[in-house]
């Protein structure tokens, strides 16, 4: 069983987390380059939020929202 967990440890340390180690070493040279992926995710999130707000506005202007509420039985 120990070999199984050591195999998992080897997989993460030597294969799956190598890009993160590269980013960590890159941060010593250029903070902006190391955080570029974060900026990309922030931009994608801002675009998705703007699209979502636009869609909400379209439904609000068309008065097409589902405003039916369930009766309170309490």
C-alpha positions in Angstrom: 0.0 0.0 0.0 2.9 2.3 0.6 4.1 1.9 -3.0 0.7 3.0 -4.2 0.8 6.3 -2.2 4.4 6.8 -3.2 3.3 6.4 -6.8 0.6 9.0 -6.4 3.2 11.3 -4.8 5.6 10.8 -7.7 2.8 11.5 -10.3 1.9 14.8 -8.7 5.4 16.0 -7.9 7.1 15.0 -11.2 4.3 15.2 -13.7 1.2 17.1 -12.8 2.7 20.0 -10.8 5.7 20.7 -13.0 3.9 23.7 -14.8 3.3 25.3 -11.4 6.9 24.9 -10.4 7.9 26.6 -13.6 5.5 29.5 -12.8 7.0 29.7 -9.3 10.5 30.0 -10.7 9.3 32.5 -13.4 7.9 34.8 -10.7 11.5 35.6 -9.5 12.2 37.0 -13.0 8.9 38.6 -14.0 5.9 39.0 -11.8 3.7 40.0 -14.7 4.6 37.0 -16.8 4.0 34.6 -13.9 0.5 36.1 -13.3 -0.6 36.3 -16.9 -2.8 33.3 -16.6 -4.6 35.0 -13.7 -5.2 38.0 -15.9 -6.6 35.8 -18.6 -9.1 34.2 -16.2 -10.1 37.6 -14.8 -10.8 38.9 -18.4 -12.8 35.8 -19.2 -14.8 36.3 -16.0 -15.5 39.9 -16.8 -16.7 39.0 -20.3 -19.0 36.3 -18.9 -20.4 38.7 -16.3 -21.1 41.3 -19.0 -22.8 38.7 -21.2 -24.9 37.5 -18.3 -26.0 41.1 -17.4 -26.9 41.7 -21.1 -29.0 38.6 -21.2 -30.8 39.6 -17.9 -31.5 43.0 -19.5 -33.0 41.4 -22.6 -35.4 39.3 -20.5 -36.3 42.2 -18.3 -37.1 44.5 -21.2 -39.2 41.8 -22.9 -41.0 41.2 -19.5 -40.4 37.5 -20.2 -39.3 36.5 -16.7 -41.0 33.7 -14.8 -42.5 35.7 -11.9 -45.0 33.0 -10.9 -44.6 32.3 -7.3 -45.7 29.3 -5.3 -48.4 29.8 -2.7 -47.3 29.8 0.9 -48.6 26.8 2.7 -47.1 27.5 6.1 
